[in-house]
């Protein structure tokens, strides 16, 4: 797609239901946007060579003899528009017939239907934004929680782009001084020796490594799975209800009330979470009916899929071998999947059989986080919420930059590996010209984050994930 050759259009608001909506916006962008728009506007003052920039005007839209709508027209003159091109927005009534009529008129007038993400792609190709900023727009549109929305806005404003540009400028400084040193060894003007280069590369790694570490948090900001597990009748369903502040799961004194996974949605620190109340876990023996056995197998599957596992323990009964086995198996799964485990010492309203600060010793495990609650009395629940947020680092420092895209994580990881290799080679006496060649490779890798050196197929893959109209 060459954005300089044609004009495209798309519905920039969601397709309304059959009953329609109050308003719909159809966006047109490209070199012929003003001409095409003027041909459909039944007002003599709308001259394609003299469009009122950023001025909202009410006008009649007509195609031939057929009146389509009385609507708002909002032109934007390039290059100071979203796409960097001439843009016209038609703010029309949100009826299906009205939308289809203006789309047909635009097609007949020489525009074509835009592809997914095409307007943002044009903005990138025309230098209005870099590729990180472009991807942040898709993240913003798809954000399901406040935290993800906040991070997308920060990246749209250039926080990550600025960090990458700072790193590349530092790299360019090292490269310039290295090349002076091996091109003009007799001059020794503004050159850099290997030990200095190693120190400077170390400073760059100190910037990039925390970015890589932030990717786990960035993934969780999009939403996470929280599994509640434990033996029968320890209060898992009561805990789910207390977190939700509603009676979502059936609570009864009879063990094994929950026979299947019960799911519900909740938000922690602005991050959406799927809560999963699982069947009470006990040994799979011949004494269990097939329904309960299947419920237990599903419980373990949820443990394997969860980002965070809450193991509910009952403080009013002794910790037995079955409890120890459940906790041990959960920690074993967690070690493989990278999930986080939190012990929830429940039923604190009853006389305790053991103290919470000795729970890890009783379970024969290394110390892991725990909280004390009474799901029945709704005490300690806010502390549990805060603990979840802390363990998953949901409330990050506003100054921290968080990676949210796999593409970003992969490229930064590649650059880090190159830089570590160059640092080690220089430390071991490798020639500086070889190091410079490698450092240019790291620079090119980081440049791909911003969109430099990518082919059409790469951009096709990235922008295909966008919605049409953005």
C-alpha positions in Angstrom: 0.0 0.0 0.0 1.4 3.4 -1.0 -0.5 6.0 1.0 0.5 8.8 -1.4 -1.4 7.3 -4.4 -5.0 6.7 -3.3 -7.7 7.8 -0.9 -9.4 5.5 1.4 -12.3 5.6 3.9 -13.7 3.6 6.8 -16.3 3.7 9.5 -14.3 5.0 12.5 -17.0 4.2 15.1 -18.4 0.7 15.8 -21.0 -0.7 13.5 -24.3 0.1 15.2 -26.9 -2.5 16.2 -29.9 -3.0 13.8 -31.8 -0.3 15.7 -29.0 2.2 14.9 -27.0 4.6 17.1 -27.0 8.3 17.8 -24.0 9.0 15.6 -21.5 7.4 13.3 -18.2 8.8 11.9 -16.9 7.9 8.5 -13.3 9.0 8.0 -11.7 9.7 4.5 -8.0 10.2 4.1 -5.7 10.7 1.1 -4.8 13.1 -1.7 -8.4 13.3 -3.1 -10.2 13.5 0.3 -11.2 17.1 -0.1 -12.3 16.7 -3.7 -14.4 13.6 -3.0 -15.9 15.2 0.1 -16.8 18.4 -1.8 -18.5 16.3 -4.5 -20.9 14.9 -1.9 -21.6 18.1 0.1 -24.5 20.0 -1.3 -23.2 23.5 -0.2 -21.6 25.9 -2.7 -19.0 27.2 -0.2 -17.4 23.8 0.1 -14.5 24.2 -2.4 -12.0 21.4 -2.4 -9.2 24.0 -2.8 -10.4 26.0 0.2 -11.7 23.6 2.8 -12.3 25.1 6.3 -9.5 23.5 8.3 -10.6 22.0 11.7 -14.0 23.7 11.4 -17.1 21.7 12.1 -19.8 22.6 9.6 -23.4 21.3 9.2 -24.2 20.4 5.6 -26.4 18.2 3.4 -24.7 15.1 2.0 -26.0 14.2 -1.4 -24.9 11.7 -4.1 -26.4 12.7 -7.4 -30.1 13.3 -6.9 -30.2 11.3 -3.7 -30.0 13.0 -0.4 -28.1 10.9 2.2 -28.1 12.9 5.4 -27.9 16.2 7.1 -24.6 15.8 8.9 -21.5 17.4 10.4 -18.4 17.8 8.2 -14.9 18.1 9.9 -11.9 18.6 7.5 -8.3 18.4 8.6 -5.6 19.7 6.2 -2.4 17.7 5.9 0.2 17.4 7.1 -1.3 18.4 10.5 -3.9 15.7 10.6 -3.9 12.2 12.2 -2.6 10.6 9.0 -0.5 13.5 7.8 -2.8 13.7 4.8 -6.0 15.6 4.0 -8.7 14.1 6.1 -12.5 14.6 6.2 -14.8 13.2 8.8 -18.5 12.8 8.1 -20.4 12.8 11.4 -23.6 11.2 10.3 -26.7 9.7 12.0 -25.9 6.2 13.1 -28.4 4.2 11.0 -27.2 1.2 9.0 -28.9 2.6 5.8 -27.2 6.0 6.3 -23.8 4.4 6.8 -24.1 2.1 3.8 -25.4 5.0 1.6 -22.4 7.2 2.3 -20.0 4.3 1.9 -21.5 3.5 -1.5 -21.2 7.2 -2.5 -17.6 7.3 -1.5 -16.8 4.2 -3.5 -18.5 5.6 -6.5 -16.6 8.9 -6.1 -13.2 7.2 -6.3 -12.3 6.3 -2.7 -11.7 2.7 -1.6 -12.5 0.8 1.6 -9.6 1.1 4.1 -7.7 -1.9 5.4 -7.4 -2.7 9.1 -5.2 -0.1 10.8 -4.7 1.8 7.5 -5.1 5.3 8.9 -2.6 4.7 11.7 -0.3 3.1 9.1 -0.5 6.2 7.0 0.3 8.3 10.0 3.5 6.1 10.5 4.5 6.2 6.9 4.0 10.0 6.8 6.2 10.5 9.8 3.5 11.6 12.2 4.3 8.9 14.7 6.8 6.1 15.1 5.9 2.4 15.1 5.9 2.1 18.9 3.4 5.0 19.1 1.3 3.4 16.3 1.1 0.1 18.2 0.1 1.9 21.4 -3.0 3.2 19.6 -4.1 -0.4 19.0 -3.3 -1.2 22.7 -5.4 1.8 23.8 -8.4 0.8 21.7 -8.2 -2.8 23.0 -7.4 -1.9 26.7 -9.8 -3.7 29.1 -8.6 -2.0 32.3 -7.5 1.4 33.5 -3.9 0.3 34.0 -3.5 -0.9 30.4 -5.2 2.2 29.2 -2.8 4.4 31.2 0.3 2.6 29.9 -1.0 2.8 26.3 -1.4 6.5 26.7 2.1 6.9 28.0 3.6 5.0 25.1 1.4 7.1 22.7 3.0 10.2 24.2 6.4 8.7 23.4 7.7 7.4 26.8 9.2 4.2 25.4 10.2 5.8 22.1 12.2 8.5 24.0 13.9 5.8 26.1 14.9 3.8 22.9 16.2 7.0 21.2 18.2 7.9 24.3 19.8 4.4 24.2 20.5 4.7 20.5 22.1 8.1 20.9 24.4 6.6 23.6 25.3 3.8 21.2 26.0 6.3 18.4 28.4 8.2 20.8 30.3 5.0 21.6 30.5 4.0 17.9 31.7 7.5 16.9 34.5 7.4 19.4 35.4 3.8 18.7 35.7 4.6 14.9 37.8 7.6 15.6 40.1 5.4 17.7 40.7 2.7 15.0 40.5 5.0 12.0 42.9 7.6 13.3 44.9 6.0 16.1 47.6 8.6 16.0 45.1 11.4 16.6 43.5 10.2 19.9 41.0 13.0 19.7 37.7 12.2 21.4 38.5 8.5 21.2 37.5 5.7 23.6 39.5 2.7 24.7 38.1 -0.7 25.3 37.7 -0.4 29.1 35.7 2.9 28.6 33.5 1.3 26.0 32.8 -1.6 28.3 31.7 0.8 31.0 29.5 2.8 28.6 27.9 -0.4 27.3 27.2 -1.4 30.9 25.3 1.8 31.4 23.1 1.0 28.4 22.5 -2.5 29.7 21.4 -1.0 33.0 18.7 0.8 31.1 17.5 -2.1 28.9 17.5 -4.9 31.5 14.7 -3.3 33.6 12.7 -2.8 30.5 12.9 -6.5 29.7 12.0 -7.4 33.3 8.9 -5.2 33.0 7.4 -7.4 30.2 5.8 -9.8 32.7 4.0 -6.9 34.4 3.0 -5.5 31.0 1.4 -8.8 30.0 -0.5 -8.9 33.3 -1.8 -5.4 32.8 -3.9 -6.7 29.9 -5.7 -9.1 32.3 -4.7 -12.0 34.5 -6.2 -15.3 35.8 -6.5 -15.9 39.5 -7.3 -19.4 40.7 -8.6 -20.1 44.2 -7.8 -23.6 45.3 -7.7 -25.7 48.5 -9.3 -28.7 50.2 -13.1 -29.0 50.4 -14.9 -26.7 52.8 -12.0 -24.4 53.5 -14.0 -21.4 52.3 -13.0 -20.9 48.7 -16.4 -20.0 47.5 -16.9 -17.6 50.5 -13.6 -16.0 49.5 -14.8 -15.5 45.9 -18.0 -14.0 47.1 -16.2 -11.7 49.5 -13.9 -10.4 46.8 -16.8 -9.8 44.5 -19.0 -8.4 47.2 -21.9 -10.6 46.0 -23.1 -14.1 46.2 -21.7 -15.5 43.0 -20.8 -19.0 44.2 -23.0 -21.3 46.3 -21.7 -21.6 49.9 -22.6 -24.6 52.1 -21.2 -26.5 55.0 -21.3 -29.7 53.0 -17.8 -30.5 51.6 -17.6 -30.6 47.8 -20.3 -28.1 47.1 -18.3 -26.7 44.1 -18.1 -29.5 41.6 -16.9 -27.4 38.6 -14.9 -24.2 38.0 -16.9 -21.1 38.8 -15.6 -17.9 37.0 -16.2 -14.3 37.7 -14.6 -11.0 36.6 -13.0 -8.4 39.0 -10.6 -5.6 38.8 -7.4 -5.2 41.0 -5.8 -1.8 40.8 -7.3 -1.1 37.5 -6.3 -4.4 36.0 -9.0 -6.9 34.9 -8.9 -10.3 36.4 -10.7 -13.6 35.9 -11.4 -15.2 39.3 -11.7 -19.0 39.2 -13.3 -20.8 42.2 -12.3 -24.4 41.8 -13.6 -27.7 43.1 -12.2 -28.8 46.5 -9.1 -30.8 46.0 -8.5 -34.2 47.7 -6.8 -37.4 46.6 -8.3 -39.0 43.6 -9.4 -42.3 45.0 -12.1 -44.8 44.2 -14.3 -43.2 46.9 -15.0 -40.2 44.7 -17.8 -40.1 42.2 -16.8 -39.3 38.6 -18.3 -35.8 38.7 -16.2 -34.8 41.7 -13.1 -36.4 40.3 -13.5 -34.5 37.0 -13.9 -31.3 39.0 -10.6 -31.9 40.8 -8.8 -32.5 37.5 -10.2 -29.3 36.2 -9.0 -27.5 39.3 -5.4 -28.6 38.6 -5.7 -27.5 35.0 -6.7 -24.0 36.2 -3.6 -23.9 38.5 -1.5 -24.6 35.5 -3.1 -21.7 33.5 -3.2 -19.1 36.4 -1.0 -16.1 36.8 -1.7 -16.1 40.5 -2.9 -19.0 42.7 -4.6 -18.4 46.1 -4.2 -21.5 48.3 -7.0 -21.3 50.9 -6.2 -22.9 54.3 -8.5 -23.2 57.3 -6.8 -21.9 60.5 -9.4 -23.7 62.7 -8.3 -27.2 61.8 -4.8 -28.8 61.9 -2.7 -28.9 58.8 -2.7 -32.5 57.6 -0.7 -34.4 55.0 -3.3 -33.8 52.3 -3.0 -30.0 52.7 0.8 -30.4 52.6 0.5 -32.4 49.3 -1.8 -29.8 47.7 0.5 -26.9 48.6 3.6 -28.9 47.4 2.1 -29.8 44.1 0.9 -26.2 43.5 4.4 -24.9 44.2 5.8 -27.5 41.8 3.5 -26.3 39.0 4.2 -22.7 39.8 7.9 -23.3 39.4 7.3 -24.6 35.9 4.7 -22.0 34.8 6.2 -18.9 36.5 3.0 -18.1 38.4 2.8 -16.5 41.8 1.4 -18.3 44.9 -0.3 -16.7 47.9 -1.4 -18.5 51.0 -4.8 -17.3 52.3 -5.3 -18.3 56.0 -9.1 -18.3 56.2 -11.7 -18.5 59.0 -9.8 -16.2 61.4 -13.1 -15.6 63.1 -12.8 -19.1 64.6 -10.5 -20.3 67.3 -7.2 -21.1 65.6 -5.4 -24.4 65.7 -2.1 -22.8 64.5 -0.7 -19.3 64.1 -0.4 -17.8 60.7 3.3 -16.9 61.1 4.2 -20.6 61.5 2.2 -21.7 58.4 5.2 -22.2 56.1 7.0 -24.3 58.7 3.9 -26.4 59.2 3.6 -26.9 55.4 7.3 -27.8 55.2 8.0 -25.2 52.6 10.3 -22.1 52.2 8.7 -18.9 53.2 6.1 -17.5 50.8 3.6 -14.7 51.2 0.4 -15.2 53.2 -2.5 -13.1 54.4 -5.1 -13.7 57.1 -8.8 -13.3 56.4 -12.2 -14.2 57.4 -14.3 -14.5 54.2 -17.4 -15.1 56.3 -16.9 -11.9 58.3 -15.3 -10.0 55.4 -12.2 -9.1 57.4 -8.7 -8.9 55.8 -10.2 -8.8 52.3 -8.8 -5.4 51.5 -5.4 -6.5 52.7 -5.7 -9.5 50.3 -6.5 -7.1 47.5 -3.5 -5.0 48.3 -1.3 -8.1 48.5 -2.4 -9.3 45.1 -1.6 -5.9 43.6 1.8 -5.9 45.3 2.8 -9.4 44.2 1.9 -8.8 40.6 3.3 -5.3 40.6 0.0 -3.9 39.4 0.7 -0.4 40.8 4.0 0.5 39.1 5.8 3.8 39.6 4.5 6.4 37.1 8.1 7.0 36.0 8.6 3.3 35.1 8.2 2.3 31.4 6.5 -1.1 30.9 6.8 -3.3 27.9 3.5 -4.6 26.8 4.2 -6.0 23.3 5.9 -9.2 22.4 7.6 -7.6 19.4 9.2 -5.0 21.7 10.4 -7.6 24.2 11.9 -9.8 21.5 13.8 -7.0 19.9 15.1 -5.5 23.1 16.2 -9.0 24.2 18.1 -9.4 21.0 19.8 -6.1 21.5 20.7 -6.9 25.1 22.3 -10.2 23.9 24.4 -8.4 21.3 25.5 -5.8 23.9 26.5 -8.4 26.4 28.5 -10.3 23.8 30.3 -7.1 22.7 31.1 -6.2 26.3 32.5 -9.6 27.0 34.5 -9.6 23.8 36.0 -6.2 24.5 36.9 -7.2 28.0 38.8 -10.2 26.5 40.7 -8.1 24.1 38.6 -8.3 20.9 39.4 -5.7 18.2 37.4 -2.5 18.4 36.4 -2.6 14.7 34.8 -6.0 15.3 33.0 -4.6 18.3 31.8 -1.6 16.3 30.3 -3.9 13.6 28.3 -5.7 16.4 27.2 -2.5 18.0 25.8 -1.3 14.7 23.8 -4.5 14.7 22.4 -3.7 18.1 21.5 -0.2 16.8 19.6 -1.6 13.8 17.7 -4.0 16.1 16.6 -1.1 18.3 15.7 0.9 15.2 13.2 -1.8 14.2 11.2 -0.9 17.4 10.6 2.5 15.9 9.8 1.1 12.5 13.2 1.5 10.8 14.3 -1.1 8.2 11.0 -3.1 8.2 9.6 -4.4 5.0 6.0 -4.3 3.7 5.2 -7.8 5.0 6.4 -6.8 8.5 4.1 -3.8 8.5 1.2 -5.9 7.1 1.5 -8.3 10.0 1.7 -5.5 12.6 -1.2 -3.4 11.3 -3.4 -6.4 10.5 -4.1 -6.6 14.3 -5.7 -3.1 14.2 -9.4 -2.5 13.8 -10.8 -1.1 10.6 -11.3 2.7 10.9 -8.2 3.3 13.0 
